[in-house]
Amino acid sequence: MDLEEQGQFEEKEAEEKVSYLRKRLLTLEWDKENNQLNSGMLKQYEELKKEFNILNEKLKTMKAQEE
């Protein structure tokens, strides 16, 4: 696998992870807005949101480098 293929593979993995996190966060955000999020899940929500933001920025950087 050359560097370009590896980069495309990493980008695809990042896109899949961002998509998964986005779906998970939407559910947790609804729970939070409707006061159905307990303290344990609130911590998980905050961690997932942080991971999502970091990964989403990384993905934007990857795409910008392609251009």
mmCIF file of the N, C-alpha and C atoms, coordinates in Angstrom:
data_MODEL
# 
_entry.id   MODEL 
# 
loop_
_atom_site.group_PDB 
_atom_site.id 
_atom_site.type_symbol 
_atom_site.label_atom_id 
_atom_site.label_alt_id 
_atom_site.label_comp_id 
_atom_site.label_asym_id 
_atom_site.label_entity_id 
_atom_site.label_seq_id 
_atom_site.pdbx_PDB_ins_code 
_atom_site.Cartn_x 
_atom_site.Cartn_y 
_atom_site.Cartn_z 
_atom_site.occupancy 
_atom_site.B_iso_or_equiv 
_atom_site.pdbx_formal_charge 
_atom_site.auth_seq_id 
_atom_site.auth_comp_id 
_atom_site.auth_asym_id 
_atom_site.auth_atom_id 
_atom_site.pdbx_PDB_model_num 
ATOM 1   N N  . MET A 1 1  ? 0.850   -1.173 0.000  1.00 0.00 ? 1  MET A N  1 
ATOM 2   C CA . MET A 1 1  ? 0.000   0.000  0.000  1.00 0.00 ? 1  MET A CA 1 
ATOM 3   C C  . MET A 1 1  ? 0.897   1.237  0.000  1.00 0.00 ? 1  MET A C  1 
ATOM 4   N N  . ASP A 1 2  ? 0.705   2.109  -0.988 1.00 0.00 ? 2  ASP A N  1 
ATOM 5   C CA . ASP A 1 2  ? 1.517   3.325  -1.028 1.00 0.00 ? 2  ASP A CA 1 
ATOM 6   C C  . ASP A 1 2  ? 0.921   4.397  -0.116 1.00 0.00 ? 2  ASP A C  1 
ATOM 7   N N  . LEU A 1 3  ? 1.614   5.519  -0.004 1.00 0.00 ? 3  LEU A N  1 
ATOM 8   C CA . LEU A 1 3  ? 1.194   6.583  0.920  1.00 0.00 ? 3  LEU A CA 1 
ATOM 9   C C  . LEU A 1 3  ? -0.165  7.166  0.561  1.00 0.00 ? 3  LEU A C  1 
ATOM 10  N N  . GLU A 1 4  ? -0.439  7.305  -0.718 1.00 0.00 ? 4  GLU A N  1 
ATOM 11  C CA . GLU A 1 4  ? -1.732  7.852  -1.141 1.00 0.00 ? 4  GLU A CA 1 
ATOM 12  C C  . GLU A 1 4  ? -2.866  6.920  -0.740 1.00 0.00 ? 4  GLU A C  1 
ATOM 13  N N  . GLU A 1 5  ? -2.692  5.620  -0.967 1.00 0.00 ? 5  GLU A N  1 
ATOM 14  C CA . GLU A 1 5  ? -3.714  4.647  -0.583 1.00 0.00 ? 5  GLU A CA 1 
ATOM 15  C C  . GLU A 1 5  ? -3.908  4.630  0.929  1.00 0.00 ? 5  GLU A C  1 
ATOM 16  N N  . GLN A 1 6  ? -2.808  4.712  1.648  1.00 0.00 ? 6  GLN A N  1 
ATOM 17  C CA . GLN A 1 6  ? -2.883  4.723  3.107  1.00 0.00 ? 6  GLN A CA 1 
ATOM 18  C C  . GLN A 1 6  ? -3.644  5.963  3.585  1.00 0.00 ? 6  GLN A C  1 
ATOM 19  N N  . GLY A 1 7  ? -3.383  7.094  2.980  1.00 0.00 ? 7  GLY A N  1 
ATOM 20  C CA . GLY A 1 7  ? -4.080  8.326  3.326  1.00 0.00 ? 7  GLY A CA 1 
ATOM 21  C C  . GLY A 1 7  ? -5.572  8.231  3.054  1.00 0.00 ? 7  GLY A C  1 
ATOM 22  N N  . GLN A 1 8  ? -5.921  7.624  1.925  1.00 0.00 ? 8  GLN A N  1 
ATOM 23  C CA . GLN A 1 8  ? -7.331  7.438  1.578  1.00 0.00 ? 8  GLN A CA 1 
ATOM 24  C C  . GLN A 1 8  ? -8.001  6.495  2.567  1.00 0.00 ? 8  GLN A C  1 
ATOM 25  N N  . PHE A 1 9  ? -7.287  5.453  2.978  1.00 0.00 ? 9  PHE A N  1 
ATOM 26  C CA . PHE A 1 9  ? -7.816  4.504  3.952  1.00 0.00 ? 9  PHE A CA 1 
ATOM 27  C C  . PHE A 1 9  ? -8.055  5.194  5.290  1.00 0.00 ? 9  PHE A C  1 
ATOM 28  N N  . GLU A 1 10 ? -7.090  5.995  5.748  1.00 0.00 ? 10 GLU A N  1 
ATOM 29  C CA . GLU A 1 10 ? -7.229  6.716  7.009  1.00 0.00 ? 10 GLU A CA 1 
ATOM 30  C C  . GLU A 1 10 ? -8.379  7.709  6.948  1.00 0.00 ? 10 GLU A C  1 
ATOM 31  N N  . GLU A 1 11 ? -8.522  8.364  5.808  1.00 0.00 ? 11 GLU A N  1 
ATOM 32  C CA . GLU A 1 11 ? -9.619  9.319  5.647  1.00 0.00 ? 11 GLU A CA 1 
ATOM 33  C C  . GLU A 1 11 ? -10.969 8.600  5.705  1.00 0.00 ? 11 GLU A C  1 
ATOM 34  N N  . LYS A 1 12 ? -11.062 7.461  5.052  1.00 0.00 ? 12 LYS A N  1 
ATOM 35  C CA . LYS A 1 12 ? -12.308 6.676  5.055  1.00 0.00 ? 12 LYS A CA 1 
ATOM 36  C C  . LYS A 1 12 ? -12.645 6.232  6.483  1.00 0.00 ? 12 LYS A C  1 
ATOM 37  N N  . GLU A 1 13 ? -11.647 5.763  7.218  1.00 0.00 ? 13 GLU A N  1 
ATOM 38  C CA . GLU A 1 13 ? -11.869 5.360  8.609  1.00 0.00 ? 13 GLU A CA 1 
ATOM 39  C C  . GLU A 1 13 ? -12.357 6.546  9.445  1.00 0.00 ? 13 GLU A C  1 
ATOM 40  N N  . ALA A 1 14 ? -11.745 7.695  9.248  1.00 0.00 ? 14 ALA A N  1 
ATOM 41  C CA . ALA A 1 14 ? -12.123 8.900  9.994  1.00 0.00 ? 14 ALA A CA 1 
ATOM 42  C C  . ALA A 1 14 ? -13.559 9.296  9.652  1.00 0.00 ? 14 ALA A C  1 
ATOM 43  N N  . GLU A 1 15 ? -13.925 9.227  8.387  1.00 0.00 ? 15 GLU A N  1 
ATOM 44  C CA . GLU A 1 15 ? -15.292 9.559  7.976  1.00 0.00 ? 15 GLU A CA 1 
ATOM 45  C C  . GLU A 1 15 ? -16.305 8.623  8.630  1.00 0.00 ? 15 GLU A C  1 
ATOM 46  N N  . GLU A 1 16 ? -15.992 7.330  8.665  1.00 0.00 ? 16 GLU A N  1 
ATOM 47  C CA . GLU A 1 16 ? -16.894 6.367  9.285  1.00 0.00 ? 16 GLU A CA 1 
ATOM 48  C C  . GLU A 1 16 ? -17.042 6.617  10.785 1.00 0.00 ? 16 GLU A C  1 
ATOM 49  N N  . LYS A 1 17 ? -15.941 6.920  11.441 1.00 0.00 ? 17 LYS A N  1 
ATOM 50  C CA . LYS A 1 17 ? -15.968 7.186  12.884 1.00 0.00 ? 17 LYS A CA 1 
ATOM 51  C C  . LYS A 1 17 ? -16.743 8.467  13.181 1.00 0.00 ? 17 LYS A C  1 
ATOM 52  N N  . VAL A 1 18 ? -16.528 9.516  12.379 1.00 0.00 ? 18 VAL A N  1 
ATOM 53  C CA . VAL A 1 18 ? -17.261 10.776 12.562 1.00 0.00 ? 18 VAL A CA 1 
ATOM 54  C C  . VAL A 1 18 ? -18.757 10.540 12.374 1.00 0.00 ? 18 VAL A C  1 
ATOM 55  N N  . SER A 1 19 ? -19.120 9.753  11.374 1.00 0.00 ? 19 SER A N  1 
ATOM 56  C CA . SER A 1 19 ? -20.525 9.447  11.127 1.00 0.00 ? 19 SER A CA 1 
ATOM 57  C C  . SER A 1 19 ? -21.142 8.713  12.323 1.00 0.00 ? 19 SER A C  1 
ATOM 58  N N  . TYR A 1 20 ? -20.435 7.707  12.827 1.00 0.00 ? 20 TYR A N  1 
ATOM 59  C CA . TYR A 1 20 ? -20.912 6.965  14.002 1.00 0.00 ? 20 TYR A CA 1 
ATOM 60  C C  . TYR A 1 20 ? -21.082 7.894  15.200 1.00 0.00 ? 20 TYR A C  1 
ATOM 61  N N  . LEU A 1 21 ? -20.069 8.725  15.460 1.00 0.00 ? 21 LEU A N  1 
ATOM 62  C CA . LEU A 1 21 ? -20.120 9.632  16.614 1.00 0.00 ? 21 LEU A CA 1 
ATOM 63  C C  . LEU A 1 21 ? -21.250 10.643 16.468 1.00 0.00 ? 21 LEU A C  1 
ATOM 64  N N  . ARG A 1 22 ? -21.455 11.147 15.256 1.00 0.00 ? 22 ARG A N  1 
ATOM 65  C CA . ARG A 1 22 ? -22.527 12.116 15.014 1.00 0.00 ? 22 ARG A CA 1 
ATOM 66  C C  . ARG A 1 22 ? -23.884 11.498 15.380 1.00 0.00 ? 22 ARG A C  1 
ATOM 67  N N  . LYS A 1 23 ? -24.125 10.277 14.936 1.00 0.00 ? 23 LYS A N  1 
ATOM 68  C CA . LYS A 1 23 ? -25.394 9.602  15.241 1.00 0.00 ? 23 LYS A CA 1 
ATOM 69  C C  . LYS A 1 23 ? -25.554 9.382  16.741 1.00 0.00 ? 23 LYS A C  1 
ATOM 70  N N  . ARG A 1 24 ? -24.494 8.942  17.380 1.00 0.00 ? 24 ARG A N  1 
ATOM 71  C CA . ARG A 1 24 ? -24.534 8.701  18.829 1.00 0.00 ? 24 ARG A CA 1 
ATOM 72  C C  . ARG A 1 24 ? -24.780 10.001 19.594 1.00 0.00 ? 24 ARG A C  1 
ATOM 73  N N  . LEU A 1 25 ? -24.109 11.065 19.165 1.00 0.00 ? 25 LEU A N  1 
ATOM 74  C CA . LEU A 1 25 ? -24.267 12.361 19.828 1.00 0.00 ? 25 LEU A CA 1 
ATOM 75  C C  . LEU A 1 25 ? -25.674 12.922 19.653 1.00 0.00 ? 25 LEU A C  1 
ATOM 76  N N  . LEU A 1 26 ? -26.274 12.719 18.499 1.00 0.00 ? 26 LEU A N  1 
ATOM 77  C CA . LEU A 1 26 ? -27.638 13.199 18.286 1.00 0.00 ? 26 LEU A CA 1 
ATOM 78  C C  . LEU A 1 26 ? -28.600 12.586 19.301 1.00 0.00 ? 26 LEU A C  1 
ATOM 79  N N  . THR A 1 27 ? -28.456 11.303 19.541 1.00 0.00 ? 27 THR A N  1 
ATOM 80  C CA . THR A 1 27 ? -29.299 10.627 20.531 1.00 0.00 ? 27 THR A CA 1 
ATOM 81  C C  . THR A 1 27 ? -29.048 11.180 21.925 1.00 0.00 ? 27 THR A C  1 
ATOM 82  N N  . LEU A 1 28 ? -27.785 11.308 22.280 1.00 0.00 ? 28 LEU A N  1 
ATOM 83  C CA . LEU A 1 28 ? -27.451 11.807 23.615 1.00 0.00 ? 28 LEU A CA 1 
ATOM 84  C C  . LEU A 1 28 ? -27.874 13.269 23.790 1.00 0.00 ? 28 LEU A C  1 
ATOM 85  N N  . GLU A 1 29 ? -27.773 14.064 22.740 1.00 0.00 ? 29 GLU A N  1 
ATOM 86  C CA . GLU A 1 29 ? -28.204 15.457 22.826 1.00 0.00 ? 29 GLU A CA 1 
ATOM 87  C C  . GLU A 1 29 ? -29.706 15.542 23.050 1.00 0.00 ? 29 GLU A C  1 
ATOM 88  N N  . TRP A 1 30 ? -30.465 14.681 22.391 1.00 0.00 ? 30 TRP A N  1 
ATOM 89  C CA . TRP A 1 30 ? -31.907 14.661 22.607 1.00 0.00 ? 30 TRP A CA 1 
ATOM 90  C C  . TRP A 1 30 ? -32.200 14.298 24.064 1.00 0.00 ? 30 TRP A C  1 
ATOM 91  N N  . ASP A 1 31 ? -31.518 13.268 24.554 1.00 0.00 ? 31 ASP A N  1 
ATOM 92  C CA . ASP A 1 31 ? -31.700 12.869 25.955 1.00 0.00 ? 31 ASP A CA 1 
ATOM 93  C C  . ASP A 1 31 ? -31.367 14.021 26.899 1.00 0.00 ? 31 ASP A C  1 
ATOM 94  N N  . LYS A 1 32 ? -30.289 14.729 26.611 1.00 0.00 ? 32 LYS A N  1 
ATOM 95  C CA . LYS A 1 32 ? -29.868 15.847 27.458 1.00 0.00 ? 32 LYS A CA 1 
ATOM 96  C C  . LYS A 1 32 ? -30.909 16.959 27.445 1.00 0.00 ? 32 LYS A C  1 
ATOM 97  N N  . GLU A 1 33 ? -31.394 17.306 26.273 1.00 0.00 ? 33 GLU A N  1 
ATOM 98  C CA . GLU A 1 33 ? -32.386 18.370 26.141 1.00 0.00 ? 33 GLU A CA 1 
ATOM 99  C C  . GLU A 1 33 ? -33.701 18.018 26.841 1.00 0.00 ? 33 GLU A C  1 
ATOM 100 N N  . ASN A 1 34 ? -33.989 16.732 26.964 1.00 0.00 ? 34 ASN A N  1 
ATOM 101 C CA . ASN A 1 34 ? -35.237 16.290 27.581 1.00 0.00 ? 34 ASN A CA 1 
ATOM 102 C C  . ASN A 1 34 ? -35.025 15.768 29.002 1.00 0.00 ? 34 ASN A C  1 
ATOM 103 N N  . ASN A 1 35 ? -33.907 16.163 29.602 1.00 0.00 ? 35 ASN A N  1 
ATOM 104 C CA . ASN A 1 35 ? -33.573 15.802 30.991 1.00 0.00 ? 35 ASN A CA 1 
ATOM 105 C C  . ASN A 1 35 ? -33.632 14.294 31.244 1.00 0.00 ? 35 ASN A C  1 
ATOM 106 N N  . GLN A 1 36 ? -33.173 13.531 30.292 1.00 0.00 ? 36 GLN A N  1 
ATOM 107 C CA . GLN A 1 36 ? -33.168 12.077 30.432 1.00 0.00 ? 36 GLN A CA 1 
ATOM 108 C C  . GLN A 1 36 ? -31.743 11.511 30.435 1.00 0.00 ? 36 GLN A C  1 
ATOM 109 N N  . LEU A 1 37 ? -30.786 12.372 30.682 1.00 0.00 ? 37 LEU A N  1 
ATOM 110 C CA . LEU A 1 37 ? -29.379 11.970 30.649 1.00 0.00 ? 37 LEU A CA 1 
ATOM 111 C C  . LEU A 1 37 ? -28.862 11.956 32.082 1.00 0.00 ? 37 LEU A C  1 
ATOM 112 N N  . ASN A 1 38 ? -28.514 10.758 32.583 1.00 0.00 ? 38 ASN A N  1 
ATOM 113 C CA . ASN A 1 38 ? -27.986 10.692 33.946 1.00 0.00 ? 38 ASN A CA 1 
ATOM 114 C C  . ASN A 1 38 ? -26.525 11.130 33.977 1.00 0.00 ? 38 ASN A C  1 
ATOM 115 N N  . SER A 1 39 ? -25.982 11.288 35.170 1.00 0.00 ? 39 SER A N  1 
ATOM 116 C CA . SER A 1 39 ? -24.627 11.838 35.314 1.00 0.00 ? 39 SER A CA 1 
ATOM 117 C C  . SER A 1 39 ? -23.574 10.976 34.617 1.00 0.00 ? 39 SER A C  1 
ATOM 118 N N  . GLY A 1 40 ? -23.723 9.650  34.651 1.00 0.00 ? 40 GLY A N  1 
ATOM 119 C CA . GLY A 1 40 ? -22.770 8.764  33.971 1.00 0.00 ? 40 GLY A CA 1 
ATOM 120 C C  . GLY A 1 40 ? -22.810 8.945  32.463 1.00 0.00 ? 40 GLY A C  1 
ATOM 121 N N  . MET A 1 41 ? -24.003 9.078  31.938 1.00 0.00 ? 41 MET A N  1 
ATOM 122 C CA . MET A 1 41 ? -24.146 9.275  30.498 1.00 0.00 ? 41 MET A CA 1 
ATOM 123 C C  . MET A 1 41 ? -23.722 10.687 30.093 1.00 0.00 ? 41 MET A C  1 
ATOM 124 N N  . LEU A 1 42 ? -23.882 11.656 30.995 1.00 0.00 ? 42 LEU A N  1 
ATOM 125 C CA . LEU A 1 42 ? -23.438 13.017 30.699 1.00 0.00 ? 42 LEU A CA 1 
ATOM 126 C C  . LEU A 1 42 ? -21.933 13.047 30.491 1.00 0.00 ? 42 LEU A C  1 
ATOM 127 N N  . LYS A 1 43 ? -21.205 12.314 31.316 1.00 0.00 ? 43 LYS A N  1 
ATOM 128 C CA . LYS A 1 43 ? -19.745 12.241 31.162 1.00 0.00 ? 43 LYS A CA 1 
ATOM 129 C C  . LYS A 1 43 ? -19.394 11.579 29.824 1.00 0.00 ? 43 LYS A C  1 
ATOM 130 N N  . GLN A 1 44 ? -20.088 10.497 29.484 1.00 0.00 ? 44 GLN A N  1 
ATOM 131 C CA . GLN A 1 44 ? -19.847 9.823  28.209 1.00 0.00 ? 44 GLN A CA 1 
ATOM 132 C C  . GLN A 1 44 ? -20.164 10.774 27.049 1.00 0.00 ? 44 GLN A C  1 
ATOM 133 N N  . TYR A 1 45 ? -21.251 11.517 27.160 1.00 0.00 ? 45 TYR A N  1 
ATOM 134 C CA . TYR A 1 45 ? -21.630 12.487 26.125 1.00 0.00 ? 45 TYR A CA 1 
ATOM 135 C C  . TYR A 1 45 ? -20.523 13.508 25.918 1.00 0.00 ? 45 TYR A C  1 
ATOM 136 N N  . GLU A 1 46 ? -19.992 14.046 27.014 1.00 0.00 ? 46 GLU A N  1 
ATOM 137 C CA . GLU A 1 46 ? -18.929 15.054 26.918 1.00 0.00 ? 46 GLU A CA 1 
ATOM 138 C C  . GLU A 1 46 ? -17.668 14.480 26.291 1.00 0.00 ? 46 GLU A C  1 
ATOM 139 N N  . GLU A 1 47 ? -17.327 13.231 26.640 1.00 0.00 ? 47 GLU A N  1 
ATOM 140 C CA . GLU A 1 47 ? -16.146 12.590 26.054 1.00 0.00 ? 47 GLU A CA 1 
ATOM 141 C C  . GLU A 1 47 ? -16.334 12.327 24.560 1.00 0.00 ? 47 GLU A C  1 
ATOM 142 N N  . LEU A 1 48 ? -17.529 11.853 24.189 1.00 0.00 ? 48 LEU A N  1 
ATOM 143 C CA . LEU A 1 48 ? -17.807 11.595 22.776 1.00 0.00 ? 48 LEU A CA 1 
ATOM 144 C C  . LEU A 1 48 ? -17.796 12.887 21.972 1.00 0.00 ? 48 LEU A C  1 
ATOM 145 N N  . LYS A 1 49 ? -18.338 13.959 22.555 1.00 0.00 ? 49 LYS A N  1 
ATOM 146 C CA . LYS A 1 49 ? -18.361 15.238 21.865 1.00 0.00 ? 49 LYS A CA 1 
ATOM 147 C C  . LYS A 1 49 ? -16.936 15.751 21.638 1.00 0.00 ? 49 LYS A C  1 
ATOM 148 N N  . LYS A 1 50 ? -16.082 15.585 22.636 1.00 0.00 ? 50 LYS A N  1 
ATOM 149 C CA . LYS A 1 50 ? -14.688 15.997 22.504 1.00 0.00 ? 50 LYS A CA 1 
ATOM 150 C C  . LYS A 1 50 ? -13.995 15.177 21.412 1.00 0.00 ? 50 LYS A C  1 
ATOM 151 N N  . GLU A 1 51 ? -14.193 13.856 21.430 1.00 0.00 ? 51 GLU A N  1 
ATOM 152 C CA . GLU A 1 51 ? -13.599 12.981 20.415 1.00 0.00 ? 51 GLU A CA 1 
ATOM 153 C C  . GLU A 1 51 ? -14.108 13.353 19.020 1.00 0.00 ? 51 GLU A C  1 
ATOM 154 N N  . PHE A 1 52 ? -15.402 13.616 18.918 1.00 0.00 ? 52 PHE A N  1 
ATOM 155 C CA . PHE A 1 52 ? -16.001 14.001 17.647 1.00 0.00 ? 52 PHE A CA 1 
ATOM 156 C C  . PHE A 1 52 ? -15.352 15.277 17.108 1.00 0.00 ? 52 PHE A C  1 
ATOM 157 N N  . ASN A 1 53 ? -15.216 16.289 17.953 1.00 0.00 ? 53 ASN A N  1 
ATOM 158 C CA . ASN A 1 53 ? -14.644 17.562 17.522 1.00 0.00 ? 53 ASN A CA 1 
ATOM 159 C C  . ASN A 1 53 ? -13.203 17.404 17.050 1.00 0.00 ? 53 ASN A C  1 
ATOM 160 N N  . ILE A 1 54 ? -12.416 16.632 17.779 1.00 0.00 ? 54 ILE A N  1 
ATOM 161 C CA . ILE A 1 54 ? -11.015 16.403 17.403 1.00 0.00 ? 54 ILE A CA 1 
ATOM 162 C C  . ILE A 1 54 ? -10.930 15.662 16.069 1.00 0.00 ? 54 ILE A C  1 
ATOM 163 N N  . LEU A 1 55 ? -11.702 14.601 15.952 1.00 0.00 ? 55 LEU A N  1 
ATOM 164 C CA . LEU A 1 55 ? -11.665 13.786 14.739 1.00 0.00 ? 55 LEU A CA 1 
ATOM 165 C C  . LEU A 1 55 ? -12.217 14.550 13.539 1.00 0.00 ? 55 LEU A C  1 
ATOM 166 N N  . ASN A 1 56 ? -13.246 15.340 13.763 1.00 0.00 ? 56 ASN A N  1 
ATOM 167 C CA . ASN A 1 56 ? -13.823 16.124 12.679 1.00 0.00 ? 56 ASN A CA 1 
ATOM 168 C C  . ASN A 1 56 ? -12.823 17.161 12.159 1.00 0.00 ? 56 ASN A C  1 
ATOM 169 N N  . GLU A 1 57 ? -12.081 17.787 13.059 1.00 0.00 ? 57 GLU A N  1 
ATOM 170 C CA . GLU A 1 57 ? -11.044 18.740 12.644 1.00 0.00 ? 57 GLU A CA 1 
ATOM 171 C C  . GLU A 1 57 ? -9.929  18.029 11.874 1.00 0.00 ? 57 GLU A C  1 
ATOM 172 N N  . LYS A 1 58 ? -9.551  16.846 12.347 1.00 0.00 ? 58 LYS A N  1 
ATOM 173 C CA . LYS A 1 58 ? -8.520  16.061 11.655 1.00 0.00 ? 58 LYS A CA 1 
ATOM 174 C C  . LYS A 1 58 ? -8.985  15.713 10.240 1.00 0.00 ? 58 LYS A C  1 
ATOM 175 N N  . LEU A 1 59 ? -10.236 15.339 10.120 1.00 0.00 ? 59 LEU A N  1 
ATOM 176 C CA . LEU A 1 59 ? -10.792 14.986 8.815  1.00 0.00 ? 59 LEU A CA 1 
ATOM 177 C C  . LEU A 1 59 ? -10.800 16.198 7.885  1.00 0.00 ? 59 LEU A C  1 
ATOM 178 N N  . LYS A 1 60 ? -11.154 17.360 8.397  1.00 0.00 ? 60 LYS A N  1 
ATOM 179 C CA . LYS A 1 60 ? -11.135 18.583 7.591  1.00 0.00 ? 60 LYS A CA 1 
ATOM 180 C C  . LYS A 1 60 ? -9.721  18.868 7.103  1.00 0.00 ? 60 LYS A C  1 
ATOM 181 N N  . THR A 1 61 ? -8.749  18.663 7.974  1.00 0.00 ? 61 THR A N  1 
ATOM 182 C CA . THR A 1 61 ? -7.342  18.878 7.615  1.00 0.00 ? 61 THR A CA 1 
ATOM 183 C C  . THR A 1 61 ? -6.923  17.902 6.514  1.00 0.00 ? 61 THR A C  1 
ATOM 184 N N  . MET A 1 62 ? -7.318  16.651 6.643  1.00 0.00 ? 62 MET A N  1 
ATOM 185 C CA . MET A 1 62 ? -6.985  15.642 5.628  1.00 0.00 ? 62 MET A CA 1 
ATOM 186 C C  . MET A 1 62 ? -7.546  16.045 4.272  1.00 0.00 ? 62 MET A C  1 
ATOM 187 N N  . LYS A 1 63 ? -8.794  16.496 4.261  1.00 0.00 ? 63 LYS A N  1 
ATOM 188 C CA . LYS A 1 63 ? -9.438  16.866 3.007  1.00 0.00 ? 63 LYS A CA 1 
ATOM 189 C C  . LYS A 1 63 ? -8.794  18.116 2.420  1.00 0.00 ? 63 LYS A C  1 
ATOM 190 N N  . ALA A 1 64 ? -8.414  19.051 3.260  1.00 0.00 ? 64 ALA A N  1 
ATOM 191 C CA . ALA A 1 64 ? -7.777  20.280 2.784  1.00 0.00 ? 64 ALA A CA 1 
ATOM 192 C C  . ALA A 1 64 ? -6.421  19.972 2.145  1.00 0.00 ? 64 ALA A C  1 
ATOM 193 N N  . GLN A 1 65 ? -5.719  18.988 2.667  1.00 0.00 ? 65 GLN A N  1 
ATOM 194 C CA . GLN A 1 65 ? -4.416  18.621 2.123  1.00 0.00 ? 65 GLN A CA 1 
ATOM 195 C C  . GLN A 1 65 ? -4.534  17.971 0.744  1.00 0.00 ? 65 GLN A C  1 
ATOM 196 N N  . GLU A 1 66 ? -5.674  17.383 0.466  1.00 0.00 ? 66 GLU A N  1 
ATOM 197 C CA . GLU A 1 66 ? -5.898  16.755 -0.844 1.00 0.00 ? 66 GLU A CA 1 
ATOM 198 C C  . GLU A 1 66 ? -5.997  17.801 -1.936 1.00 0.00 ? 66 GLU A C  1 
ATOM 199 N N  . GLU A 1 67 ? -6.492  18.975 -1.583 1.00 0.00 ? 67 GLU A N  1 
ATOM 200 C CA . GLU A 1 67 ? -6.744  20.015 -2.591 1.00 0.00 ? 67 GLU A CA 1 
ATOM 201 C C  . GLU A 1 67 ? -5.498  20.691 -3.058 1.00 0.00 ? 67 GLU A C  1 
# 
